[in-house]
Structure formats: structure tokens, C-alpha cells
Amino acid sequence: MWITFFIGSYTEYPIPGFGGMGQGIYTVKLNTKTGELKHIHSKKERNPSYLAISTDNRFLYCPTELDETEFPRIRAYKVNKDFSLEFLNEQQIYGGYPCHVAVDSRSVFVACYATGNIIQYPLNTDGKLGTAIADYQHRGIGIDKDRQEGPHAHQIAVHPNGKDIYVCDLGIDIIKAYRYNGAKLSPKTIGDCTVSKGSGPRHLVFGSEGGRAYVINELKGNISVLGMSGESYREIDVYPFLPKNYLGKPSASAVRIHPNGRFLYAANRGSETISVFSIAKEKLDLVGYEHTGGEELREFNITPDGHWLLACLQNSHDIVVYNINGNGMLSEKFRTKEILSPVCVTFLN
């Protein structure tokens, strides 16, 4: 049996030393018996570094991660029966280096890292993007003078209740809260959550029903556990996740929760490791580390059935396929360098 999915890549270097040489958006198949990958289609695109699939699996959306002077776009594609992509339309993104996209049945949301703003685009029934209806600018600075000189919106996460939106802002150490009623997004300032200073929140995942959230902090290399208190989350625990023998600078990149809710996975560039935690009674217990053996561990994702984890290593052009064991640890089953500069794995719903 095969699972078909999509991989985003960097196709150019917008900044010297940062970027890649990929072909765009790759359509790939995973053999669920052996872990083997097969590349079946490519769609040329400029720096499609993050992808999102519509809730009905009919459409794919991606921003072109470029500087504001390069006029980045959010683009809509139809997913054909053979899983190739057919361009539908695009809208301009008024922001710099859009790095994350999220989608529900009525809207697409984009986070812009360089300019620190988030933008909402309505969706038409044919999957096409409408003109932006909301654009909110974050403000503030953090204590890290190099990385927190201003706001840096890094991820938009839709809460399981479908009514709340949370935005990790690396530059100001705040998880910004928004209310969403299916129409226009609106700020919910009372719901903002501050994490420890200098943490640099990058991405978050929700626990069962959203009672807990787990934030990966890029600048500190740790996980903030958030619990709901009144109308907002608050930071209740912080767990380091770097291997003890790693003496380099933290550069945390991705966090995922297993579909069974029992395990949390956190990745770090530099050490090129995935840390595995068990979730028990709302606490995290370190299970172990998986050394991926590549360079620039950018992103990973878990198949919807919970059996496989796929890791993307941007600079060494590795995609590593792991089988997930009963204790949450990983066993490598396949590795390929055929797909260049991979940075995002997105499965159909």
C-alpha cells in the first residue's frame, strides 16, 4: 500500500547561505510496508517552503518565501486525481518572508517572518483565494538583539475548537491570540500568552482537545508546556530537549505530536537530532534521541496512521523515513537524496 503526499523545498537563495536548489513542490509516494519513497511529480514554484492541504484534500496552498521587495505570493493549486498540481490563482502577500500557512474550510492564513504580520485570505468554493480581508501587524522586541530586534510571526495554529487562532512570534516571545468565527479574524489580546524571555517560540502543537499546547522554542532549544488558565494559555513547564553532549547553539526547528497523543517529537538543527518524549499525566518524560545523520534538520511529519515519521534535511538533501516503534523511538528504514532542499512534509487529511 502507498500513501501519497507533498514535499516543499527551497528553490533559490534569497539570502547568501540560506535557501536551496529544489524543483518546487514534489509529489511523493510512501510504501507503507518497506518505507521506500517514490517521486512521481514536480511543480515548479519559487521557495514553496510550507504547504497546507484543504480539509477536503482537493486543494493545496503555499506561500513563496521571498523578501517583500520580491513580491511574495500565496498560491492555490488543485490536487488532480493523479496527485499532480494544477495552478488555480494567487494573491499578493504584503509582508516579507512568509514562512507558514494554515487552512480551514473557509480561510487561508499566512505568517510573515521578516515583517511580523499575519494575513487572512477567504476561500471560494472552487478553492481559489479571495483578496485579503485581515492583516495584523505584531509589535515589540525581545532580549536577543540579533534575532529579536522586532516581531517575527513564525506559525499560525488553528485550535481544535476551530474558533481560536494562535500565532507563535519568535521576536517578541508571545503566542498571540486571535478569535475566528469563520469570517474575519480579530485580535483576542486577553488570550495572549508570554513564554520565558529569549525563548523564541517557533511552532506549537495542541494536545487532546487543546487543553495543553506544546511550543518549541528556537533560541533556547526547549519545549514550553502551556496550560489553559481562564481565557488564555500560560507557561506551566519548560523542558530542555538538546542532547547533553551537544555544545552548539540551539536552533530548534519543528515539533509534532503523535496521532495517539502519547508522544511528542522535537527537532534541532546543528545537533541534527529528533528528541522523543512520552506524554504522561500532562508531563513530558524524555525517551531518547534519534541522530538523523544529515545537515539542517528543517522539518518532519508523522503519517496520519502514526506508523511512519519522515524527516527533511535541507542542506544535505536527505529525506529519512523512520518506522515509529511502540515506545515512540525511531528505526530508520529508508533514505534518499533524490529530492533536493526538502523543508516541509504535508500529508492529505
N, C-alpha and C positions, 0 to 999 in steps of 0.2 A: 504493500500500500504506500501511496505517496501523499505528502502534504505540499501544497503549492503556496508560496509566499513571496515577499518582495524585500529587496535589499537596496537601501540608498547609499550613495557614495559621494565623495568629493571628486570633482572632475577638473578642478583648476586650483591654483594657489592664489587666493585673494590677498594673502599676506605672506611675505617671504618665510619659507619654512613651515607654513601651515596650509594644508589643503591636500590635494591628491590628483590622481590620474585615472579615475574610474570612467566608465562609459555612461553613467547616469543611473537610471533605475533598472535593476536586474530582476527578472522573474526567475525563480529558482524552485526546484522540487527536492524534497527530502524523502529518502527511502526510510520508512518507519521500522523496517526490520534491521537494516545494516547501518543507518546513519549517513549513507552516501548522499552527496548533493549533485544535482544536475542543473546547469544553467540553460534555460530554454528561450528566454527573450531578453532584449535590452531596449531601453527607451532613452535616447539622448536627452539630457537635461543639464542645466548648469547648477552644480553643487546642490543636488537634492538630498540634503543631509538628514532630514527627518521626514517620515511618511506617516500618513494616517488613512485608515480604511473606513468607509462609511459603515454604519451599523447594519445595513442590508448587504454588504460585500459587493455592491455594484460599482462603487467609485473609490478612487484614490486621490489624495490631496498631498501636495508637497510645496514648501517654500523654496525659493532659490536663495541659498545663504550667501549673500553678497553685501558689499558696502552700500550705504544709502546712495552714494553717487553712481552706483551701477544699476539703480532702479530695480531692486529685487521684486519678485512676483510671487503670488500664491497661485498655483495652477491646479486645475481639476482634470482628471482622466476617467474615462470609462474603462472598467475591467471587462474585457471581452471573454467569450466562452473558453478560448484557449489561454487565457490569463495574460495575453498581451495587453498593452495600454493604448487607448485612443484619446487624443487630446480633445477636451471639451471647450474650456475657456480659461481665462486668467484675470486676475485683478492686481493692481499695483499695491505693494506693501510700502507704506510711508514709515519706514524705520530701517535701521542698519543691522545687518547680520541676523536675519530671522532664523532662529535655531530650533524652534519646536512648533509643532502643530498638533491640535486636538480637534476631534469632531464628534458631534452628536447628530441626531436626525434632522436638526434644523439649522445648525450653525457650524462654522469652522472658526477656530481661534488660533491666533499666531502670536508667539512671543519673540520680541526683538532684543537680542543680547546687547548690541552696541548702544542703542538709543534708550533702552529701558522702558519700552512701551509694549502694550498688548492691543491687538486689533481683532474685532469680530466681524465676520462676513456671513450674511444669511445664505442659506442654500435653497435653490429652486428644486422642484420635484424631479427635474431631469438631471439633477446632480451638479448643475452649473452654479458658479459662485456669483452672488449679487455684490453690489457695491458695499463697501464697509459701512456699518451702522454705529460702531463704537470704537474709540481709540483712546486709551487711558495711559497717561504718562506717569511713571513712578518717579519719586524724588528722594534725595538723600544720599549719604555716603556711609562707608564703613571704616573700620580701623586699619585695613590693609591698604596702604597708599598706592600700591601697584595695581591691585585687582578690584578695589572697592572705592575708586575715585568718583563713582556715580552709580546709578541704578543699572542692573543688568538682568532683565527678565529672562529666565532660562527655561522654564517649563510651565505649561498650563495643564492642570489636572481637574477633571470633572469628578466631583464627589459621587459616590454610589447613589445618593438620593436624587441625582440629576438636577438639583436646584442650586447647588453651591459650586463655585469655581475657585480654585486655589492656585496661586502663581508663586513659584519659587523665584525670589530675586536675590541673586548671588551678591550683588553690590551693596545691599542695604541690610542683609541678614534678617529679612522679613518674608514670611509667607503671606502674601497679600490675598485678601478675601474679596470675592465678588458674589453678588446674588444673580441668579439666572432663572428667568421664568419662561424660557422658550422664545422670548422676543429679545429685547435689548438688554445686554449685560449692564449691571450697575455696581458701583463700589459698595462694599459692606465693611466699612472701616472698623466697626466694633469686633469684627471677626479676624482682624489681622493678628498674626502670631509671630512673635520675635524669637529667634533662636540665639544661641550664645554668640557673642561678638567675635567677628573674624572668621566665622564658620564658612560662609559662602554657600548657602543652600542651592543645590543644583537641580535635583529631581526628588519627587516623593511618590510613594505608593500607599494605598489605603489598605488597612486590614479589613476583616469581615464587617460589612455594613458601615464602614467608615468610622467606627468608634476609636480606632487608632490610626495614626499615619506615621510613616517612616521616611525621614528625609536624609538623603545622602549629601554630606557637606564636602564640597570640592576642596576647600582651602585647608581644612583640618583633618580630613581623612577619617571622619567618624559618622555615625548614624544618630540623628536626633529622633527620639520617640515622642510623638505628640499625642496627648490625650485631650478629649473634649471637656472643657470647663465652661459652663454657661453657653454663651453664643460663639465661643472661639476655642481653637486649639491652644494648648500651652505645652512647652517643652518639659517633659517629666523625667526623661533619662537620656544619657548620651553614652554611646558605645564606640570605642575605637575599633577599627577593623583592619589596620595595616599589620602585616607580619612583623613580629618583633625584631627580626634581623634586617628589616628594610630601614635604611637610614636616609633615604632621599626625601625630596619634597613631596608632600601629599598632592595628588591630582586625581581625586575621585571622579568617576565618570558615569556610572549607571547603577540603578538599584531596581530589583524586581522581587515580587513576592510569588511563591509557588501557587498554582491554582488551588491546591488543597489547604492553603493558609498556614501550613506548618513550618515553612522555611523561607528565609529571607536571604537574598544574594546581593552582594555589593562589590563593585569593581573599582580598581585603582590603576591608573596609568603610572608608569615608572617601575613599580613592582610587578606590573602586568599580572595581577592576581585577582581571582574572584574569591571573596570570603563568604563562607556559608554559616548562617545562624539558624538555629531552631527557635521557633516561637512557642513559648510555653507559659501559660498564665500571664500573657501580655508582657513577658520578659524575653530578652534575647540571650541565647546561650551559644557561644562560638563552637561550631562543629569542626571546622578546619578551613584550609586554603587550597585553591587549585591554581597552580602556576601555568599560565597559558602558553608560554614559550614563544611569544611574538613581541611586537612593538606597537605601542599606543593602543591599549585596550579601550576602545571608544564606547562600545555598546554591546549589549547582549539581550537575548529574549528567550522566553520559555514557550514551547509549543502548548496550545490550549489543552492537550491531553495530559500535560505535566511530565511526559516521558523524556523530553529532549531539551537541552539548552544549547543555543548557538551563540558563539562569541565572535565579534568583529574586531580585528586588529588593523587599524588604519594604515600605519606606516610599513608594516611587513606584509600587508596584503593577505593575511591569513583569515580564513573563517574556520573555526574549530567547532566540531559537533561533539557534544557530550551526552552520554546517557546519564540520567539522574537516578541515583541509587535510592534504596529505601530509607537510608539515613540522611538523605539530602546531598551527599557528596557526589562528585562528578567523575565519570570514566570516559576518557577520550576514545571516540570511535572512528572519526574521520577528520581530515584536514585538507583544505585546498587553498591554492594561491591563484586560482583562475579568475576570481572576482577582485578587481583592483580597488584599493582605497575604500573598503566597506566600512560604513559608520552607523547603519541602522538596519534592524531586522523587524519586519512588520508582518504578522500573520492575519489571515482572514478571520473574521469573528465566528 
